[in-house]
Amino acid sequence: MIRSGVVSNYVALAQLGRVSRSRVTQMTSLLNLAPDIQEEILFLRSKEAERLGISEPVLRKLTATLLWTKQREQWRSLRRPRITRVEN
């Protein structure tokens, strides 16, 4: 919407979406993810994301890494099933 000129900036976009400016910034930061990771996220089933512990805050941390090769390494690590240990 910003790119096409429908809204002028993140403030206007946030008002339109009835969210905070920081939430708009957080969501748009997901555009910094490598395209293949974005695609995987789009098709990730909610049950699988829950099982793997993949959430928006986790993805936000991943967007802080701007090198796609590093992102892919971190993403692969996130996609590995976690082994839970049962204590007696």
N, C-alpha and C positions, 0 to 999 in steps of 0.2 A: 504494500500500500504506500509505503514511503517512496520506493523506487518509481512507482507509477504516478506519484503526485497526489494521490487521494488524500493523504495526510502529510503534513510538512515535517514532522519529527516524532521522536519517541514519546514526548509528552502528549501530543495529540493522539497518538496511537493508544497510549495507556488510558487516556480518558475515554476513547471510543470503546475499548475493550473492558473498561471498568476494572482495571488492575493498576498496580503501582508502576512507576517508571522503572524501578529496579527489577520488577518481574519481567517487563518487556526486554530489558537488557539481558537478563538471565536467559530468556527464551531465544533471543537472537544470537546469543553467544554459541548456541548449538550449531549455528551455521559455520562455525570454525572447525567443526569435526570433519574428518576425511569423508568424502562422498560415500564410500562403501560402508563406513560405520553408520552414517545417517540412514542409509538404505536398510541395514540390518535392524536398526532401532525401529524404523517404520513397520517392519514385519515381525518384530519381536512380540510374541504372545505374552500377555500380562502374567500368566502363571509361571512362565519360564523366567521372566524378569524378576518376579517375586522370589522364586526359588534361588536364583543367582544373586539376589541382593542388588539388582540394578535399579536405581531410582534416579530421579531428576538431580538431586544433590550430587550423586556419584558421577553422573554425566557432566555436570557443571565443572567438577574437578578435572575431568578429562579434557574439557575445552581449554583449560589453562595451558595445556601442552600444545604449542602451535605446530610442531613438527609432526606431520602425518605418520611418519614411520614410528615415532615414539608413541603416538596415539594408538596405532594399530597394536603395538606390543602390549600397552596397558589394556586395550579392549580385549585382546585374546586372554589376558590374565583374568579379567572380569568374567569372561564367558566360561572359564573353567569351573566345573561344579566344585563347590566347597564341601570338604569332608568334615562332618560334625562328629565330635567325640562325645560319647556318652559316659558320664562318670557314675561310678557305683556308690 
